[in-house]
Amino acid sequence: MKSFTFIVAIATLVVSFSACERISQITQPATPQVEDKSDEITIGVVLPLTGHLAAAGELMKQGFDLALGEINNGQLGNPQFKFIIEDDASTPEGAVAAFNKLIHEDGVSVIIGPASSSATEAAFPIAGENQIVAISPTAGKRGLGAISHFVFRIPLATDVVVAKGIPVTYAKLGYQRVATMYDETDGFSTDRDKALQEAFTAKGVEVLTTEPFRSGDTDFSAQLTRIQALNPDAIFVSALPPEKPLILVQADELGISAPFIVSSLTNVEVAAAGAAAEGAITFIDWLPTDDTPGNQAFVK
């Protein structure tokens, strides 16, 4: 079964911290006893299980549950690992509350999460101040790893991904005039749009318009109509999961034929957009060394 990329990070973390835990020697009991939980290692997990990003958070939770089963039933033996999963309600404030609970009430030594860049930016300083290791499996905004020596994130930063994606799409599509749309309330989306603007300037690509929207918006007709009137060669969208399919569907309904380059477009979002996602392009982190079925064949 294929595991998500962040599962690898979980396994790496728990193995590393198991080496740091002080585990007492256990002798074989003469008679059966209740399971000893003293050598159980507890790790905090912060996910958006309610609110705007709940659908994505639930998929991530399934991945964490899968990882925990693989780790505890694998070759590590004792100690066993336990996740305390906290909901950040898809908000920075919720992430701060979750970090404070895990650190000050549950006494964890490591936290995995949050998911969004905005929540991560708000919560990471708390981990740093308390010397608790925290790692986000998905936050891509620039500068998050510099908040503290105790915090990390798995994805490449927006500028790194954009710097790799723009030359490829520029060579393939030959765009000279583009438009962008971005979520002005989301840290990742605003940072990615900024990285795009920098890359376009370096390439000599003209940005006809930059159209902002907000998390939770469902009607993008005004932005798309303005973009359509300018007839760009390509349209770049920086958004969170709920908005991406809606933008593609509404653009298709308006008859916009310019190619869309959308941030981190997943198979779930493609399915939600249906036929409107046909031809859409995305920049996304990828591991060419992954030995899952089909990956090495694709590399070759």
Backbone torsions as a table, in degrees:
resi	resn	phi	psi	omega
1	MET	NA	134.3	-178.8
2	LYS	-77.7	131.7	177.8
3	SER	-102.0	151.4	177.5
4	PHE	-69.4	158.4	-177.2
5	THR	-56.7	-39.5	-175.0
6	PHE	-69.9	-15.4	176.0
7	ILE	-65.4	-36.7	177.9
8	VAL	-60.7	-40.7	179.6
9	ALA	-65.1	-39.1	178.4
10	ILE	-60.5	-47.8	-179.2
11	ALA	-60.4	-41.1	179.2
12	THR	-62.4	-43.9	-179.6
13	LEU	-62.9	-49.2	-174.3
14	VAL	-68.3	-33.5	176.5
15	VAL	-65.7	-42.9	-179.7
16	SER	-62.1	-43.8	-176.4
17	PHE	-76.5	-23.0	176.1
18	SER	-66.6	-29.3	178.7
19	ALA	-72.3	-23.3	-177.7
20	CYS	-91.4	-19.0	-178.9
21	GLU	-73.3	143.1	175.4
22	ARG	-89.9	112.4	-175.1
23	ILE	-113.0	125.8	-179.3
24	SER	-74.7	150.7	177.7
25	GLN	-72.6	138.2	-178.0
26	ILE	-116.6	125.8	177.3
27	THR	-91.0	153.8	-179.5
28	GLN	-67.8	120.3	-179.1
29	PRO	-71.2	149.0	179.1
30	ALA	-73.1	-30.2	179.7
31	THR	-128.1	155.1	179.6
32	PRO	-57.5	139.8	179.2
33	GLN	-131.0	164.9	174.9
34	VAL	-64.3	143.2	-177.5
35	GLU	-54.0	131.8	-179.5
36	ASP	-84.2	117.8	-178.8
37	LYS	-96.3	5.2	-172.7
38	SER	-66.5	-24.9	-178.8
39	ASP	-103.8	19.5	176.5
40	GLU	-79.9	130.3	-179.5
41	ILE	-99.7	124.7	-176.4
42	THR	-102.9	131.8	179.9
43	ILE	-124.8	133.3	177.1
44	GLY	-81.9	144.7	176.9
45	VAL	-133.6	129.4	179.8
46	VAL	-117.8	118.2	-176.7
47	LEU	-133.7	156.0	175.7
48	PRO	-86.1	85.8	-175.3
49	LEU	-89.5	-15.1	172.7
50	THR	-133.0	169.8	178.8
51	GLY	87.1	-160.2	-169.9
52	HIS	-60.8	-34.2	-174.9
53	LEU	-106.0	21.0	-174.3
54	ALA	-59.7	-38.0	-178.6
55	ALA	-62.9	-43.8	177.6
56	ALA	-67.6	-39.0	-179.9
57	GLY	-63.0	-37.2	179.4
58	GLU	-66.7	-38.9	176.4
59	LEU	-63.7	-39.8	178.2
60	MET	-65.6	-40.5	178.8
61	LYS	-60.2	-40.2	177.2
62	GLN	-61.0	-38.2	177.0
63	GLY	-65.3	-41.1	177.8
64	PHE	-65.5	-40.8	177.5
65	ASP	-61.8	-41.3	178.0
66	LEU	-62.9	-45.1	-179.3
67	ALA	-61.7	-42.6	-178.5
68	LEU	-62.2	-41.8	178.1
69	GLY	-64.3	-41.6	179.8
70	GLU	-64.8	-40.3	-177.7
71	ILE	-70.4	-49.7	-176.6
72	ASN	-70.2	-23.9	179.0
73	ASN	-102.2	9.1	-176.4
74	GLY	-94.1	-146.2	-172.4
75	GLN	-92.5	0.1	-175.7
76	LEU	-73.9	-28.3	-176.3
77	GLY	68.7	-145.2	175.6
78	ASN	-80.5	148.5	4.0
79	PRO	-81.9	163.8	172.9
80	GLN	-89.0	158.5	-177.6
81	PHE	-116.1	148.8	-179.3
82	LYS	-134.1	135.5	174.9
83	PHE	-101.2	131.9	166.0
84	ILE	-102.7	108.8	-174.4
85	ILE	-97.2	125.0	179.0
86	GLU	-116.0	142.6	179.3
87	ASP	-91.2	126.5	176.8
88	ASP	-95.7	5.2	176.8
89	ALA	57.6	22.7	177.8
90	SER	64.0	26.9	-179.4
91	THR	-132.0	152.3	174.1
92	PRO	-60.0	-39.6	-179.9
93	GLU	-63.5	-39.1	177.7
94	GLY	-66.2	-35.4	178.1
95	ALA	-67.0	-40.5	177.9
96	VAL	-61.8	-45.4	179.4
97	ALA	-63.0	-40.6	-179.7
98	ALA	-65.5	-42.7	178.3
99	PHE	-62.7	-44.4	-179.5
100	ASN	-62.2	-40.8	178.6
101	LYS	-64.3	-48.4	-177.0
102	LEU	-62.8	-36.7	-177.4
103	ILE	-79.6	-50.0	-169.9
104	HIS	-91.2	-24.4	178.9
105	GLU	-103.0	-43.0	-176.8
106	ASP	-92.0	-18.3	175.6
107	GLY	67.5	33.4	179.9
108	VAL	-73.7	156.5	178.5
109	SER	-102.4	-13.9	-179.6
110	VAL	-147.3	143.4	178.8
111	ILE	-128.6	133.0	172.8
112	ILE	-103.7	123.0	-176.1
113	GLY	123.9	179.7	-2.5
114	PRO	-73.5	-173.3	-177.9
115	ALA	-92.6	-50.4	-175.8
116	SER	-81.1	155.7	178.9
117	SER	-65.7	-38.4	-179.4
118	SER	-63.2	-44.8	178.4
119	ALA	-67.3	-39.1	180.0
120	THR	-64.4	-43.2	-179.9
121	GLU	-61.9	-33.6	179.8
122	ALA	-77.7	-35.9	-172.4
123	ALA	-91.2	-29.6	-176.4
124	PHE	-57.0	-38.8	178.5
125	PRO	-58.7	-31.6	179.2
126	ILE	-66.2	-41.2	177.0
127	ALA	-62.8	-43.1	-180.0
128	GLY	-63.0	-44.0	-179.0
129	GLU	-62.8	-31.7	-177.9
130	ASN	-99.9	6.1	179.7
131	GLN	54.8	44.6	175.9
132	ILE	-108.1	130.6	178.6
133	VAL	-72.5	131.0	176.7
134	ALA	-133.5	142.1	179.4
135	ILE	-140.0	126.3	177.0
136	SER	-93.4	130.0	-179.8
137	PRO	-80.1	-10.4	-171.2
138	THR	-139.3	-11.6	-174.4
139	ALA	-71.2	127.6	-174.4
140	GLY	-114.7	-1.7	-178.8
141	LYS	-63.8	144.2	178.2
142	ARG	-65.0	147.7	172.3
143	GLY	89.2	-6.9	-176.4
144	LEU	-66.3	-37.1	-179.8
145	GLY	-71.0	-15.9	-179.8
146	ALA	-87.8	-2.7	-178.9
147	ILE	-63.0	-37.9	-178.4
148	SER	-161.2	157.9	174.4
149	HIS	-70.7	-11.0	-176.5
150	PHE	-96.2	-2.9	-174.2
151	VAL	-117.9	147.8	-176.6
152	PHE	-144.9	163.6	172.0
153	ARG	-144.3	150.3	-174.7
154	ILE	-82.8	-46.2	-173.4
155	PRO	-68.4	157.9	170.4
156	LEU	-68.3	149.2	178.4
157	ALA	-68.3	158.8	-175.5
158	THR	-55.7	-42.3	-176.5
159	ASP	-66.6	-32.7	179.2
160	VAL	-69.0	-45.4	-179.8
161	VAL	-64.9	-44.6	-180.0
162	VAL	-64.0	-40.6	-179.4
163	ALA	-62.5	-28.2	177.1
164	LYS	-84.8	-34.0	-174.4
165	GLY	-81.6	-35.8	-176.7
166	ILE	-62.3	-48.8	179.9
167	PRO	-57.7	-37.6	-178.9
168	VAL	-68.8	-48.6	-178.9
169	THR	-69.8	-34.4	177.8
170	TYR	-62.8	-44.0	179.5
171	ALA	-66.9	-35.5	-176.9
172	LYS	-79.0	-43.7	-172.9
173	LEU	-98.2	-24.8	178.9
174	GLY	65.3	31.1	-177.7
175	TYR	-70.2	141.9	175.7
176	GLN	-119.9	-24.2	-178.8
177	ARG	-129.9	121.6	-175.4
178	VAL	-130.5	165.7	171.3
179	ALA	-128.1	152.8	177.2
180	THR	-128.3	150.9	171.6
181	MET	-128.3	140.9	179.9
182	TYR	-152.2	153.7	177.5
183	ASP	-83.6	107.9	-175.5
184	GLU	-74.8	-7.6	178.7
185	THR	-100.8	0.2	-177.4
186	ASP	-115.2	130.7	-176.6
187	GLY	-62.2	-43.3	179.3
188	PHE	-63.1	-47.3	-175.3
189	SER	-64.4	-43.2	179.5
190	THR	-67.0	-38.6	179.5
191	ASP	-68.7	-39.4	178.8
192	ARG	-65.4	-41.7	178.4
193	ASP	-62.6	-38.9	176.8
194	LYS	-62.5	-42.0	177.9
195	ALA	-63.8	-37.9	176.6
196	LEU	-63.3	-45.2	-180.0
197	GLN	-59.3	-41.0	178.4
198	GLU	-63.9	-41.8	180.0
199	ALA	-67.9	-38.4	178.5
200	PHE	-65.1	-41.5	177.9
201	THR	-59.7	-43.9	-179.7
202	ALA	-64.9	-30.5	-179.0
203	LYS	-89.8	-9.2	-175.9
204	GLY	76.1	23.9	179.0
205	VAL	-87.8	132.7	-179.0
206	GLU	-84.3	128.7	175.4
207	VAL	-95.9	110.4	-175.7
208	LEU	-72.7	-38.7	179.0
209	THR	-160.5	150.4	173.9
210	THR	-121.6	114.3	-172.2
211	GLU	-107.3	113.1	178.5
212	PRO	-85.5	157.5	170.0
213	PHE	-147.7	-176.5	-176.3
214	ARG	-127.6	151.1	175.4
215	SER	-54.9	133.0	-179.5
216	GLY	96.3	-13.3	175.7
217	ASP	-62.5	145.1	178.1
218	THR	-123.0	-13.0	-179.7
219	ASP	-115.4	112.6	-179.0
220	PHE	-113.3	17.4	-174.9
221	SER	-64.4	-36.3	-179.1
222	ALA	-64.8	-48.4	179.3
223	GLN	-62.9	-44.9	-177.3
224	LEU	-67.5	-35.1	178.1
225	THR	-66.2	-41.6	176.9
226	ARG	-63.1	-42.0	179.0
227	ILE	-64.5	-43.9	-178.9
228	GLN	-59.1	-38.0	-179.2
229	ALA	-65.1	-25.4	-178.6
230	LEU	-88.1	-12.1	176.6
231	ASN	52.3	58.6	179.8
232	PRO	-72.4	161.1	177.1
233	ASP	-77.0	-25.6	-179.8
234	ALA	-157.7	155.7	-179.4
235	ILE	-126.8	125.6	-178.3
236	PHE	-106.8	128.4	-177.2
237	VAL	-119.4	127.6	175.0
238	SER	-117.1	111.0	-171.0
239	ALA	-154.8	168.1	173.7
240	LEU	-87.6	167.0	-173.8
241	PRO	-53.2	-43.1	-175.4
242	PRO	-64.6	-31.1	-174.6
243	GLU	-84.3	-27.2	-173.1
244	LYS	-60.3	-49.4	178.9
245	PRO	-63.0	-36.9	-179.7
246	LEU	-62.2	-42.6	179.6
247	ILE	-63.0	-44.2	-179.5
248	LEU	-64.3	-43.3	-179.5
249	VAL	-64.2	-45.5	-178.1
250	GLN	-69.2	-33.6	175.3
251	ALA	-64.8	-40.4	178.2
252	ASP	-64.7	-39.7	178.9
253	GLU	-64.6	-31.2	178.0
254	LEU	-81.0	-9.3	179.7
255	GLY	81.7	22.6	178.4
256	ILE	-72.0	125.6	-175.8
257	SER	-103.9	-10.0	180.0
258	ALA	-63.6	143.9	178.8
259	PRO	-66.7	144.3	177.3
260	PHE	-104.4	131.8	172.4
261	ILE	-112.8	111.0	-168.3
262	VAL	-115.7	139.8	-177.5
263	SER	-65.0	130.1	169.8
264	SER	42.0	49.7	-178.6
265	LEU	-72.7	122.9	-176.8
266	THR	-102.4	169.3	178.8
267	ASN	-64.6	-28.8	177.5
268	VAL	-65.6	-43.5	-179.7
269	GLU	-71.6	-35.7	175.7
270	VAL	-62.1	-43.2	178.5
271	ALA	-63.3	-38.5	180.0
272	ALA	-66.9	-34.5	-180.0
273	ALA	-80.6	-21.4	178.9
274	GLY	63.3	-137.2	-177.2
275	ALA	-62.7	-23.1	-179.1
276	ALA	-66.8	-18.0	179.4
277	ALA	-84.5	-5.5	-178.8
278	GLU	-58.2	124.4	178.6
279	GLY	88.9	-8.5	179.3
280	ALA	-66.7	146.9	-177.9
281	ILE	-120.0	148.4	177.6
282	THR	-138.7	152.8	169.2
283	PHE	-103.7	125.4	-178.4
284	ILE	-149.0	147.0	177.5
285	ASP	-62.5	144.7	-177.6
286	TRP	-151.4	143.5	179.5
287	LEU	-105.6	102.0	179.7
288	PRO	-66.7	-17.9	-179.6
289	THR	-88.6	-4.5	-179.8
290	ASP	-62.5	132.1	-176.6
291	ASP	-98.7	21.0	176.7
292	THR	-66.8	155.0	-175.8
293	PRO	-54.2	129.4	176.5
294	GLY	92.2	-23.9	-175.6
295	ASN	-67.4	-47.6	-179.3
296	GLN	-67.4	-32.2	175.6
297	ALA	-64.0	-38.0	178.1
298	PHE	-66.8	-40.4	179.6
299	VAL	-60.9	-42.8	-178.1
300	LYS	-73.7	NA	NA
